[in-house]
């Protein structure tokens, strides 16, 4: 196997020096990173992501990782012989499905990411919304149009919830101890039960409650695209609403952009939708003028 080409040490020093203004801009800033199931990719990609998270923490930021796990949940449900059903883009979660969702999200995936961060030299702690009643959720339902009768009907999604309240004290204590929180989107119910929460929605609620300086949504697309499929580098909230209304933003991108607007309305300074499979996307976004996706701001 050929050795990779050696980098000129003076070039390395120049690159590090150019990062200084960005390090100063984000010093002690909270950065919430939503790490999607599809963006996780292979083990090497996951380890590279963990290294980047440790890098920004060492640079003075306070990263919080919220992870999804749709593909991994799907694989485990198939293994257990549990059939998946969806409505309005959300997984219908019965008791058996919830048990597997919680096991995968708050168990295997969460601890795997914690392990990768630790291996990269960071100090991570794996939590879910139920820990310390960090995130209380309420049950949600969705309306769908019946394809035969064309009548709108309400679908019971089971144990699917949306954040109602975030107790930031838990996260403040963790960040104060210089730990990196790795959060699974499983939330507590008021009656002590459990809700499966969409990871984007969960991350948006965390970012909003902590008034994060940056909220990064790592997905499997470059960002928001215009009608010619070119990347839109920057959008205001008004721009984003206009593009939803005219159909430019469509399908699964609509709830992502709505989550961005929700977080911005609650005090987040800027939200970026970006491709998590691009090497060092987080560093490109935070440490360069070029950025790595679509920035949405107030």
Protein Blocks (a to p, Z undefined) as FASTA:
>chain_A
ZZdddddfklmmmmmmmmmmmmmmmgoiacdddddfklnmpmklmmmmmmmmmmmmmnop
acdddddhklmmmmmmmmnopacddeehiacddfklmmmmmmmmmmmmmmmmmmmmmmno
pacddddfkngplaacdddddddddfklopacdddebjadcdfbdcfklmmmmmmnopac
dddfbdcdfkopacdddfklmmmmmmmmnopabdcdddfbfbdcdfkopacfbdcfklmm
mmmmnomagcjllmmmmmmmmmmmnopabdcdddfkbghklmmmmmcmnopbdcddZZ
